[in-house]
Amino acid sequence: MTDIHAPSEPRLTSLAHGGGCGCKIAPDVLREILASSPAGAAHAALMVDAATSDDAAVYRISDDAALIATTDFFMPIVDDPYDFGRIAATNAISDVYAMGGRPIFSLAIVGMPVGKMSTATIARILDGGRCVAEAAGAPVAGGHTIDSAEPIYGLVALGLAHPDRILRNAGARPGDALILGKPLGVGVFSAALKQGLLSADGYDAMLAATTLLNRPGADFVKIEGVHAVTDVTGFGLLGHLSEMCVASGAGAVVNEGAVPSFALARALLADGVKTGASARNWRSLAGRVESPADWPDASRDLLTDPQTSGGLLVACAPDSVDAVLAAFRKHGHDAAAVIGEMTESAPVIKLSA
């Protein structure tokens, strides 16, 4: 792994109390906060809002164009500033792909402890984000900066799609196959990195996954039988699948043995390396998950592991599985796999080994 911060500067991860999507407010706390907030006024052109905890908002511009708008930012998950920028940008743009859109441009969100970090290090973070945004076709057109206590970086990402071909986290149907596009374990890797336990191979695997753009999402709109899509980030696989179940009025069965994951992450979990966010994610799922009585803690922690720039989760008709997997592999998502199916038992997720 590389480390390009100045020798006199503290490590990026030491400047933040958390990192990556593990920084997100716990799902149950977020529900409590939003429960006391009045719903936004209805607007005929606003096609998707926060009602189902979807990945982005969608606004109809015309009969054949809709604007997708989202924002995502967090504190460092790695110490290399360029890599931090790349990961944060990939993660933010993922929400556009999750809605089936094509990214068009972005704005930078930057908060840095200026007295603790050199301008050169901050510039490297922005360079990493800019590189990814340009590769996605969403150049950084501006942004906003503040002097903050902890380093924060991310993007406002904007995209376009046809109004009749928007992908949502709602709409999954009983009998649909569930497909996950990236392996789990990024949160475990980030915890190991902070503890000085992550090998160079582990770092390389984490970086490859978190900087792989979720381009397949833009292809899913062309596949008949794709009923729902979301991306798996800070709430873990079970947290985001639970949102899909609630939004769709359906349940799910997940075969834990079929879920793609990093072998090294599983080994680290067996050694007790995990994030604090995995436990809070599990607590937030109370009453929504049924697991065997002898379910191992390591399995629970893997399925609730907070993913930064995680994979797309797709619910599709069984006869669309081959086309969805082909779209994943076309864009380098070779770990994509069928992990279960949607069921009638709304909104409970049943786990099997």
N, C-alpha and C positions, 0 to 999 in steps of 0.2 A: 504494500500500500504506500501511497505517497503522502507527504506532509509538507505543504509549501508555506505555512505561516512563518513569520519572522521568529528567530530564536528567542527574542526578548518578549514576545507576546505569549499570553496564555493560550492553551489549546481551546479551540472553538467550543467543544462540548463542555469544557469546564466553566464557561461563561453563562450556561443556561441550566435551569432546574430540570428541564426535560428536553427531548429532541424528537424531530420528525412529527408524524401524526400521533405519536404517543402523547403529545402536548394537548390534544383535544380535550375539552371538558367532557367528563363522563356522561354517557348517554342518559342515565336516570336524572342527573343534575340538570342536563340541558333540557330534558322534558319538563322538569319543574320550573325552570326559568321561563320557557316559552309558554307554559300553560297560563301564566299570568299576563301574557302580552296579547293585546287584541289582534285579531287577524287583520291583514291588510284589506283595504277596500277592493272589491272585485272590479276587474277591468276586462272588457271584452277581448282585448288583444293579448292579455297575459295568459299564455297557454299553460305554463307550469310555474307554480310558486313553491313555497315551503310546506304545503299541506301534507305531502307524503314523504318529507325528508329526502327529496330527490337530489341529484348531484348538481343541478344548475337550474337557473330560471330560464324560461323560454318566452319570447315576445314575438308575436306575429307582425311582420313588417308589411307583407303583401300576400297575395294568394299563393305565391310560390317561394316565399322566403321568410324564414324565422331567425331571430337573433338569439343565440345561446350566450348567457352571461354567468360567470362564476368567479370565485376568488378563493385562494388557498395560500396559506403562509404558515411557517413554523420556525422553531429554533433549531440549531444545528444537530444533525444526526451523525455527522462525521467531522473530523478535524480539518481535512483538506478544504480550503475555501472554494476552489473551483468545483470540486465534487459536490459540495453542499449546494451551490447554485444550480448545478445540473439536476440534482435530485429534486429540489424544490420546484423547479420549472416543469419537470416531467410530471410531477404529482399534480400541479395546478391544471395543466393542459389536459390531463386525463379526464376531468369532468366534462369537457366538451366532447371528447370521444365517447364517453359513457352515454351521452344523449344522442349519439349518432351523427354528430356534427363535424364540420371541417373547421379547424382553427383558422382565424384570419389575422388577429393581432392581439397584443397583450400590453399590460401596464405593470410596472414593477412596484412592489410594496417593500420598503426598506426601513428597518429600524436597527440602528447599530450603536453600541457603547463606544463612541468615538475616542474617548480618552484611553480606552483599553485596547483598541485595535488600530492598526495602521490604515491609512487610506489605501495603501497597496493591497492589503488583505481584503478590504471591502470591495475594491475594484475587481479582484479575482472572483469574488462571489457573484457579482453582477455579470462578469464575463461568462461564467459557467451557465447562468440562467439565459443569457442572450444567445449562447451557442445552441442550446436545446430549443429555445423558442423559434429561432430562425430555421432550424431543421424541421420543425413542425409546421412551418408556414405561418407562424404567428409572431412576427417581429415585435420587439419591445419598443413601443412608440412613445413612452414617457413613464411617469409614475410619481411616487411621493416618498420622501425620506424624512425620518425623525431621528433624534439622538435618544436612544432608549437604554434601559438598564441591561437588557439581554439582547443578543443578536437575533434579528427576525428577518426572514426574506421569503418572498413568494410573488405570485402574480395575480392580477385580474386577467382572466383569459376569456376572449370573445370568439364565437364561432357562428357559422351559418348552417342551416339545414332546411329542407323542405318541410312546411308545416304538417304535411300528411305523413311524414316519415321521421317523427321524433321518437326516440327510444326512452322509455321511462322505467322506474323501478316498480311501477304498478303494471298489472296486466298479465302476470304469470298465471298459468292455469294448471289445475291438478293433472298430473300425467306428464307435464313438461320435464325434460331432462335439465339438470343443473350442470353447467360447465364453468370451471374456474381457469383463468388464463395464466396466472403466475403462481409459483410455489410460495407457501407460507414460511415464515421464519425471520423476516426482516427485523421485527422488533427484538427478537432474541439476539440477533447479530448486533444490533445497536447497544443492547445492554452489555454484551460481551466486550464490545469495543471500549465502552466507558470503564470497564473493569480491567482492561488490558489483557483480555483473554481471547480476542479474536485473531485468528491466523490470517496471513496474507491471502490464502486461498478463500477464506471466509469473506474477507473484505472485498475481494474481486467478485465473488458471487453476489454479494449484496449490492455492489455498485452496478453490475450488469443488469440485475433485476429492476433496480429503482430508477435507472436511466433508460429503460426500454419503453418507448412510447406506446400507448394503448391504441395504436392506429387501427386495429381490427374493428373497433367500434364504428368507424365510418363505413365499413363494409357490411356490417350487420343489417343496415337498413335495406340492403338489396336482397336479403335472404328471407324468403317466405317462411313464416313459422317462428321467427324470433319475437317473443312476446314481452320480455322484460330484461333490462340490463342495469347494472350498477357497478361501481368500482369498490373494491375492498380496501379500506384504509384504516383509520385509527380505531374504529370500533371492532375490528377483527372480522373474520369470516362470519361468525355466528351473529354478530351485531348487525352487519349490513344485510345478511340474509333475513334476519328478523324484520328489518325495515321493509324488505321486499314482500315478505309474507303478510305483514300488516297492511301494506298498501294494496296488495292483490287480493286480500281476503282468502288466503290459502295457507296451507302448512307445507312442511318439507321433511324429507328424510335425507340425512347426510351419512355417507359411508366413509368414516374417518380413514380407513385404510386406502381409499381411492383418492384422497385429497393430496395434491402435489405439495411437497415440502422439501426443504433443504435437509439432507441427511445430517449435516453438521449442526444445524439448528436443533434437530431432535436430540443429538448427542449432548449439546449444551443444556437443553432442558432437563435431560436425565441427570446432569450434574448440578442442577438447581439454578441455572442462569435463566432469568426471565425478567420481564418488565413489571413494574407496579400496575401498569395500565391493564394487563391481562386479567388481574383479579377484579379490578373495578368493572371491566367489561362483562365479566361473568356475573357479578352481582346485579348488573343492570338488566340481565336476561331472566331474572327470577320469574318463574311461572311460564316462561316461553320456550323452555328447552327440557326435553326428557332424555336422560342418559342412563345407561345401565348402572346398577348399584355399585359395581366394581370398577367404574370408569376411572382410569388413571389420571392423576393430577396433570401429568405431562401432556396428555391428550387434550384435556380442557384448556391448558395454557397455550397450546398450539393453535387451537381453533378460535381462541379469543385474542391471540397475539396481535397487537396493533401493527398494521402494515403501513409503511410509508411508500407511496407510489406503487400500490399493490395492483393486482390483476383485475380484469373485468369478470364479473359474475353474470352469466347468461342463463335465462330460462327460455327454452325453446321446445317446439314439438319434436318428438322422437325422430321423425323422418327428416329433420333439419340438422341433426347432430353432426353428420359428416361435413356438411357445408360450413357450419360454424367452426369446427375443428380445422378445416382447410383454411379458413380466413385467419384464424389464429396463427397457424404455421407459416402462412404466406408472409407474415410480418415478424417472424422470428420467435413467436411464443410457443416454443417446442414442448413446454411442460404442460400445456393446456390439457385438461382431462375432465371426463364426466365424473361428478362427485356425489350425485344423488338425484332426487326428483321431487317435484312439487306434489302435494297431496291435498286431500279434502280437509284435513284436521287443522283448520285455521285457528290461531296463527302459530301453532306449536311446531317446533323443530325437534324431530326425533333423531337421536344419534345412534349409530351402530358401528361396531368395530370392523 
